Amino acid sequence: MQVTRYADARPYEAPKHFDMKGLRLQGFDVSPTANFWVGLSHFLPGGGAESSATPIEKVYLVLRGEVTIVTDAGETVLGALDSCYLAPGERREIVNRGNDPASMVVIMPYPEGTVRP
């Protein structure tokens, strides 16, 4: 078993995100996961991620606060303990429209060609 203590989680930069601090919980240089990684995103009010699509699937799980996920099909507000699955190639935008910070777990497979240490 490999434990990552929240106090020891390392920050990472997420492309196209703004007013957000990401922490790596598992995977990449934190643990030897073979197929996926886990991050924790803290979004300030007004923070989010630009509209974009990736070729890999992802799962979001909101821990506190609310985030709005905008897709081509519409908008959905996720609150504490709500989750969503986004299919490969599905375009999404993330925005925290509230006045409180929001925290969300991100679970994704590694992008093709990722070289892990």
C-alpha positions in Angstrom: 0.0 0.0 0.0 1.2 3.5 -0.7 -0.4 6.4 1.2 -0.4 10.0 0.2 -1.1 12.3 3.2 -3.0 15.4 2.2 -0.3 17.5 4.0 2.3 16.0 1.7 0.4 16.2 -1.6 2.3 18.0 -4.3 0.8 20.7 -6.5 0.7 20.3 -10.3 -0.3 22.7 -13.1 -3.4 21.8 -15.1 -3.4 23.3 -18.6 -6.3 25.7 -19.4 -7.3 25.9 -15.7 -7.6 29.3 -13.9 -8.0 30.2 -10.2 -7.4 26.6 -9.4 -4.8 24.7 -7.4 -4.3 21.1 -8.3 -2.8 18.5 -5.9 -1.6 15.1 -7.1 -2.9 12.4 -4.8 -1.9 9.2 -6.7 -0.1 8.3 -9.9 2.7 9.9 -11.9 5.6 10.6 -9.6 3.5 10.0 -6.4 2.7 6.3 -6.7 3.1 3.5 -9.1 -0.5 3.3 -10.4 -0.4 1.6 -13.8 -3.6 2.8 -15.5 -4.8 6.0 -13.9 -4.0 9.0 -11.7 -6.0 10.9 -9.1 -5.9 14.6 -8.4 -7.7 17.1 -6.2 -8.7 20.4 -7.7 -9.5 23.4 -5.5 -11.4 26.1 -7.4 -11.7 29.6 -6.1 -15.0 31.5 -6.8 -15.0 32.3 -10.5 -12.3 29.7 -11.1 -12.6 26.8 -13.6 -11.3 25.3 -16.7 -11.7 26.5 -20.3 -13.8 24.6 -22.7 -11.8 21.7 -24.2 -11.9 18.0 -25.0 -9.3 15.3 -24.4 -9.1 11.8 -26.0 -9.4 10.2 -22.6 -12.3 9.5 -20.2 -12.5 11.2 -16.8 -14.5 11.2 -13.6 -15.1 14.2 -11.4 -16.3 13.8 -7.8 -17.2 17.1 -5.9 -16.2 17.0 -2.3 -17.4 20.4 -1.2 -19.0 23.5 -2.8 -20.5 23.4 -6.2 -19.1 23.4 -9.8 -21.0 23.7 -13.0 -20.0 21.4 -15.8 -20.8 22.7 -19.2 -20.9 20.3 -22.2 -22.4 20.4 -25.7 -25.5 18.8 -24.2 -26.0 21.6 -21.6 -25.0 22.5 -18.0 -25.1 20.5 -14.8 -24.4 21.7 -11.3 -22.6 19.2 -9.1 -22.7 19.6 -5.4 -21.0 17.7 -2.6 -20.6 14.0 -3.3 -22.1 14.3 -6.8 -20.0 12.9 -9.6 -20.0 12.7 -13.4 -18.3 10.7 -16.1 -17.0 12.4 -19.3 -16.4 10.2 -22.3 -13.3 10.4 -24.5 -13.6 13.4 -26.8 -16.5 15.0 -24.8 -16.0 18.7 -24.6 -16.4 20.3 -21.1 -16.0 23.5 -19.3 -15.8 23.8 -15.5 -16.8 26.9 -13.6 -17.3 27.7 -9.9 -20.2 30.2 -10.0 -20.6 30.3 -6.2 -19.0 32.5 -3.6 -17.3 29.6 -1.8 -14.3 27.6 -2.9 -15.1 24.2 -4.4 -13.0 21.0 -4.2 -13.2 18.2 -6.7 -11.5 14.8 -7.1 -10.3 14.1 -10.7 -9.7 10.5 -11.8 -8.2 9.9 -15.3 -6.2 7.3 -17.2 -2.8 8.4 -18.2 -2.6 10.2 -21.6 -1.2 7.9 -24.3 2.6 8.1 -24.4 3.0 9.3 -20.8 6.4 8.4 -19.4 6.3 8.0 -15.7 9.4 8.2 -13.5 
